Amino acid sequence: MSRLTDLIAQAQAKNPQLGADLEREFRALSSRLPFGLNFERHSPEAVELPQRPIRRGDKVRVLPPRGSTARGDQRLWQVKAIHKAAKVADLELLGAVETEAQLVALDDLVVVAEFRDTIYPGLVSTGKVQRGGGEPFHTVINGENYHVLKTLTFTHRGKIDAIYIDPPYNTGAKDWKYNNDYVEADDLYRHSKWLAMMERRLLVAKELLKPSDSVLICAIDEDEAHRLALLLEQIYSGHRIQMITTVINPKGASLGGDFSRVDEHLFVVYFGARVVAEVRDMLDESKNQAASQSVKWSSLIRGGAQGVRTDSPGAFYPVFIDFENERIHSFGEALPWEESKDSVTAPKGTVIVWPPNHPSGAEGRWGIGPEKATDLLSKGALRLGKINHEKGQFPLSYLSSGIMASVESGEIETIGRKHDGTLIVRYPENTKVTQPKTVWKMSSHNAGEYGSKLLAEMLPKRKFPFPKALYAVEDALKFFLSKKPDAIVLDFFAGSGTTAHAVMRLNHQDSGRRQCISVTNNEVASTEQEVLRKKGLRPGDLGKL
């Protein structure tokens, strides 16, 4: 080894860059493990920065002509001079034995940053959507996820409660890029490239997780599952790691001569976090019906033959709804029989809701009087459901006297309140609570029904390849975050945004204030890329899509 060290030192003296490259390769080879996962780590990643202005000294690539779908020149050039008037640059080929130069139009160049280069990370706001008043905000960061992770070490080091990622599965079906090029199935270094890509990011992710109480969850299929398991063991040595098998496609998928695959896997790395046990059986869904803990809320509308105004004039009164904030404001006094509804004026900022007409056509009534309704509202036992603005529907429900007696006695549990003060109640668990099993078979985890189809309904003109089932992600996070209402969640392979959607659903269920950071590079699929290139478009083009 000393001889190699001397030779590297001689090379550095003559050519510092060559010497540094040789030293890096030497370290990569000498660090190989005698036992464990070995792969080619030393192939440096690079990212193109299409909107970055060209400057003297930059590393650049020459783009293929507009309209061409060819891979283009992947060599790196250095900008030696820029001629602003002519809008061209003098280039010199990097790493060449013999000097090679060319003159290229600035519009045909793209700046390239290698991961070994020094970068100065920063975030620039590109816009925001504000809704929900004081509800927790979520963040979407558009950028190369390795650079974004490095940036987050300045703001979130040791602060992340959970990381959920669904990285590219490396099936050879052009489902991910390495160095700006889709990886083909026949690439001899396909697995090494994937492992090198994952290792760099998982090492930084380790710095972001809370060291004593957090979790990393990584979805993967059979193509890289075993390599990923070894990689996780090496990176997170000393931490407990489990593999969950989950059914995502009950119909199965097969190449014709093998078993029809219905599942994929979740690797869970525990950084002191613990699974929150619950009554559901994730393997046998039929057992969950009998274990329902839901408490019945009664409709405020009085039904049946006695549900008319004349049967109880004291139960005919206005409910004032704060329309903008979608919550109950107050209740008016019962209206005497001879008095018209038109005589009632709503408080400022509210709309009036009256009992709907009885099926017979007569005026209806509420199930309780205004004093009782006011008392229940103050206790959080009267709530407003989802408003249908178009139809003017304001569903109102309450907990009956019998239910409230069980709540007060503790027979029914109060586990929290929603953002409007409404009680969150449930019956105590009637079945034995055990730790969830490592095999999940839930109908709500069907990726076709609750992934692809669900997204198609929300975004009919966009197609995301192989999105996760929303409820599968929600369940995975819920096992660790149900008792952490202020958790911070990170997804640095955000894709369609399912993780953020799942976090929002968890917040809705218990009025939590969890936040999700979603990182995406907005990379299009290979088929879309080809279509856009044929139209003469390049990454970074604005206002042409």
N, C-alpha and C positions, 0 to 999 in steps of 0.2 A: 504493500500500500504506500510506503514511503516514496518509492520510485514514481508512482503515479502522482503523488502529491507534488514532487519536485517538477515533473513535467507540466502539470497544471500551472504551477507558479511561473514557469518559463513562458507558457502560453499567455498568461495574464500580463506579463511584462511587455510582450510584443503586441498583443491585441486584447485589451481589457474585456471587451464583450465576449470574444471567443473563450477567454479563460473562465469568465463567469458561467457561460453555458456549459463548458466541460465540467466545472466543479459541481454544478447543479445535477448533471447527469450522473456523475460519480457518486454523489450523495444518495441519489435515488436508487442506484444499484446496490450500494453498500448497506442501505437501510432495509433491504429485503429480509423478510422473516424466514427463518429456517422451517417454521411450521405456521400455517395460517393462510390468509388470503393474500396472494401476490398478484399485482397487476401493474400495467405501465402507467405510473403517475406523472411522468415527466413531460408528457405532451401538453404544452401550455394552451389554455383556453384563451380565446380572444373574442371581443364583442365589437360589432360595428356601431358607430354613433352617427346615424344618418343626418341628424339635424345640427350637428356640431360644425361650426365654421372651420374651414381649412386654414391652418397656420403653419408658418415655417418651422421645420423640425418635427412635424407630426408624422406618425406612421399612418399610411393609407393603403387602400386597395383600389384598383382600377375596376370600375363597374362595367358589366357587359352592356352593349348598345341597348337603348330602350326598345322594347318589343321582343327582345331575345329572352328565351327561357334557359339559355346555357348557364352553366355553373360560373363561368367567368374566371378571371385571373385571381387565384387565391394567394399569390405571393405578396409580401409586404414591401412597400416602398417608403422611402423617406423624402419629405418635401424639402428641397434644397433652396428653392426660391419661388416667390409668387409674383406674377406680373399682372397687377390689378387691372390695368387698362385692357389687356388682351384676355383677361379672365382665364389664364392658364398657369400651370405650375411646372417647375423643373423637378423631376423625380430621379432618385437613385435607388437601385435595388439593394435591399438589406441582406447581409449575409452572403453575398455573392463572392466567388473567388476572383472573378474579373469584373471590373466596373461595368455596369449596364445602366444607361440613363434613357429617359424619354420625356417628352413634353406633352402634357395631358390637360384637357379642359377641366376647370374646377368643378363643373357640374357632373363630371364623370368620375369624381373621387369621393370616397367615404373614409372618414377617420376611423382608425382601429385602435382599441386599447387592449393590450395583453394583460392577463391577470398578474403577471410578475411586475408590471409597471406600477409606479406610484400614482395613486389616484387621489383626488380631493373631493370626497363625496359631499353631496348637498341635495336638499329637496327644494323644489320650486312648486308652489301651489298653482294648479291649473284650473281650479274651480271647486265649488262646493254646493251641496244640496242640503238645505236646512229645513227640517220638519220635526214635529213632535216636541217643540219647546225644549224642556230640560232633559229629554231622553238622551241616552249615551250616544256618542258619535262613533262612527266607524271610518277607517282610513283605507284608501286604495292607493297603492304606490306603483306607478308605471316605470319599470326599469329592469335591467339585468339583475336577477335575484341575488347573485353573489355580491354585487356592488351594494344592493339595497341592504342585505344582511350586514355587511361591513358598516354601513351608515347607521343601522339600528344599534350597533354596539355602543355608539355614543349616547343614545337616548334610552335604550331599553336593556342594557346589560343586566342580567340577573333579575329581570322584572316580568318575564313571560310565564304565564301559568300553564299554558298548553300550546303545543304546536301540532297542527294536523296538516299533513301533506299528502297529496296524491300525485307523485312524480310520474314522468313518462315511463311507460312499462318496458320500453326497449324491445318491442316485438319484431323489429325489422320492417315494420310497415310504414316507414317514414313518419313516426309519431313524435320525433324530437330532433333537435338540431345540436350539433357540436361544431364549434368554430364556424357558425353561420351556414352549415350545410347539413341537410337531412341525412341521418345515418341509415345506410342500406343494410338489408339482411345479410349480404355477403361480405360485409366489412369485417376483416379478420380481427380488428381491434375494437369491435362493437362493444363487447362487455367491458374492456378496459376503459374505453371512453366514458361509458355510463358510470362505472365505479369511480373514476377520477372526478367526474362532474358531481356526483353525490357526495363524495368524501369532502370536497372543498366546502360544500354548503353545510353539511352536517357538523363539521368542526366549528363553524361560526355559530350555528344554531345552539350548540352546547353552551356557548358564552352567554346566550340570551335567556336561557331557561333559568327559573329560580332553582338554585342548587339543592334546596332541601324539601321543596314541595311543588313539583311540576311533572309534566308528562309529555312525551313525544309520541305521536301516533302516525304511522306511515302505512298507507295502502299500497299493495303490490300484488301482481299475479305471479304465475309460476315461472315466467321467463327469467326473472332476476331474484326470486324469493330467497334462494339458498345463498347466493352471493351477497345479497343485502343483509341476511342474517349474520354472516361472518363479518361484514363491514361494520355493522352495529356493535358486534361483540368487541371489535378492535377499537373503535372510536369511544364507546361508552363502557369500557372495561370497568367492572365492579358494580355496575348497575343491573338491576333485575330486568330481564327482557322476556316478553311472552309473544306468542303468535296466535292470533285469533283467525279462525276460518269462518267466513260468512258467505251465505248463499245470496248471490246477486242476480242470478238468471236461472230460475227454476226450469225453464224450457231446455237449457243446456246449449252449448256450442261445441262443435266437433269439426275436425278436418276430414272426417269420413272414415278413417281407419283407426281411430283411437277412442278413448272414453270421452263422453260428452261432458265438458266441464261446466259446472254450475256455480263455482265458488271463486273467491279470491281471498287475500289475506290482509290482516292488519298486524303490524309489528308495534308493540307497546313497550316503550322504554320508561321505566319508573325512576324519577328523581325524587324519591321520598313520597310521592303521591300514593294514595290508596283508592281502590275502587269503592264507590258508594253502593252498597248492596241495595237491592229493591225486590219487590215481590214478583216482578215479571220473570217468566222463564223464556230466555232467548232462544232456546232450542226447541221447545214444544209450545207453540203459540196457543194451542187449544186450552192450555191450563190457565191462561191469563184472563179468560172471560169470567171465570168464577172468582177471580181475585180482584175484581173491580172495586176501587175505593171511592168512586165518584158519589157525591152527595147531590140529591135532586133539588133543583131550584124551581119553585112554582111560578107559573106565569101570573103577572099582576092582573091580567084580564080574568074576570069571573066568567066561567063557562056554564053550560047547562041551562036548564029551564029558568033558573032564578038569576041568570046573568043579565038582567035588564034593569034599567035605571029605576023603574017604578018599584021594584022589590026592595031597594035599599038606596034611597036618595042620598044618604050620607056617604055613599061610596062613589058618587059622581062628582069628580073634582078635576081641576087641571094639573098636569105635571109640566113644570117648566124645565126645558132642556137647553143647556148651554151648547148651542149648535156648533160653534167653532171648535170648542175643546171636547165635544162629544161626551158630556157628562151631565148628570142630573143636577140642576141648580136648586130647585125647591118644589114644594107642593102648595097649591092654592087651597082655599076653603071649599067645603062641599057646597055645591050650587043648589039653592032651593028649587023645587020642582017648577015653580012658575017663572023662574028667571032663565033667560036665554044665554047660551054660551057666548054670544057676541058681546055681552056686557063685560067680559073679562079682558083685562089688558095684561099683556106679558111684561115682566121686568125687562129692562134694557139688555140687549144681547142674548135674549132667549126666545125660543119658540114654544107654543103651547101644544101639548099632546093630550087629547081627550080619549076616554075609553072608546074603542071602535064599536060600531053598531053590532047588535046581536044578529045572528043568522035570520031571525024573524023579521028584521028590518027596523025593530025598535032600537032606541038608544041603549047602549050597553052600560056596564059599570065595572069598577075595579074590584078586586077581591078583598081589599082592606080599606079602612078609612084613612084620611089624610094625617091624623095624629099618629096612627100606627106606622104609616109609611115614613113619616119624618123620623120617628124613633129608630126604625130599622135602617134607614139611610145613615143615621149618625153612628150606628154600630157596624156599618159595612155589610149589612145583610139585605140590601136592596140594590140592584145593579141595572145598568143599561147595557144591552147587548150591541151587536154590530148594526149600525144604522144603514138603512137602504135609502140613500138620498133620492134616487129616482122615484121610488114608490112612496116615499115619506113614511117609512116604517121605523118605529122606535121600540124594539123589543125590551120589555121591562119584566124583571123577575125578582123573587124574594125568597128568603128562607122562612118556612112556616113556623108556627109557634112550637110544634113538636120538635122540629129540627133545631131550633134555637135553644130549646131546653137541653137537647143532647150536646150542643156546642158548649153551653154554660157548665154542664156537668162534667165535661171532658170526654164523654162517650164518642163524640166526633172531634177530631183534631183540628186545630187552627194552625196552619203551617206558614202563614204570612198574609200579606195584603198586596193587592194589585196597585198600579199607579194612582187609581182613582179612590183608593181606600177600601175597596171591596175585599171582603174576607176570602181567603183561599182555605177551604175546608175539605176534609176527607175522612172517611171511616178508617179506623186503625187497621193495619194489615192483618187479615184473617188467616193468612197462610204463612208458613215459616219462611223467613227471609234468609236466603243463602247467597253466596257469592255467585255472580253470573258465570255461566259456562264459557268455555273457549270455542264453542261452535254455535253460531247464530243462524237461525232459520226463521226469519220474520218476513211476512208478505210485504211490509212497508219498505223493505230493503231492496226491492226489485228495481234494478237500475234502469230498465226500460220504461216501466210505468212511472216511477217517481224521480227519474233523472231526465232521460231524453224527452219523454212526453210532457213532463211538467215544464221543462224549459221551453219547449215548442209553444206551449200555451202562453207563456209570459213574453217570449221573444220569438214571434213566428217567423221572422225573416233572418234569423241567425241559427247556425248549427254548430254545436260544440261536440267534438268527438268524445264519446264514452264518458259523459258526466256521471258523477256519483248520485245515488239516491239521496235526496235531502234528509230523509228520516234515518238513514244509516249513519250519516255524519253526525246528526243530532244525537243519536243514541250513544255513539262513541264518545262524544264530548260530555254528555250528561252524566256518565258514570264517574267522571272526575270533577265536574264543575257544578253539580246540582247544589252543593253547599258552598259555592264560591260565587256569590252574586256580582262581585266586582272584578272577576277574572279578566285577564288580557290574553287573547288568543291570536296566534300568528299562523298564516298559511302563505308560504312563499312559492307555491305552485297553484295560484288561485283559480286559474281557468275561468269557469263560468260563475264563480262566486258562491258556490254552494256552502262553503264553510261559514261565510258571513251570514247567509240566509239562516243557517242552523243556529248561529249565535243569537240572531234576532228572535227566533222562535223560543229559545230558552229564556230570553229576557221577558217575552210576552207571557210566558207561563207563570213566572214568579216575581214579575216586576223587577228583575235584576238589571244591573247596569254594566254588564259585560261588554267589552269592546273587542272588535276584530280588526286586525291589520292584514289586508290582502295585498299580495305582491304579484304582479303580472308583467310580462313583457309584451302582451297583446300580439303575440306571434300568431300568424294565420296558419291554417292547415296547408299541407303541400299542394293539394288540389286548388285551393284558393290562391295560393302564391302563383301558380302557373297561369291562372286566369288573369290575375292582376298584371303580371309581367307582360302577357300578350297584349294587354291594353296600353302598354308603354309606361306603366307606373313602377315606381321604385319605393322602397321603405323610406319614410320621411316626407313623401309628397303630401302637400296640404291642399284641401279644398277641391280635390279631383275625384273623390270617391262618391 
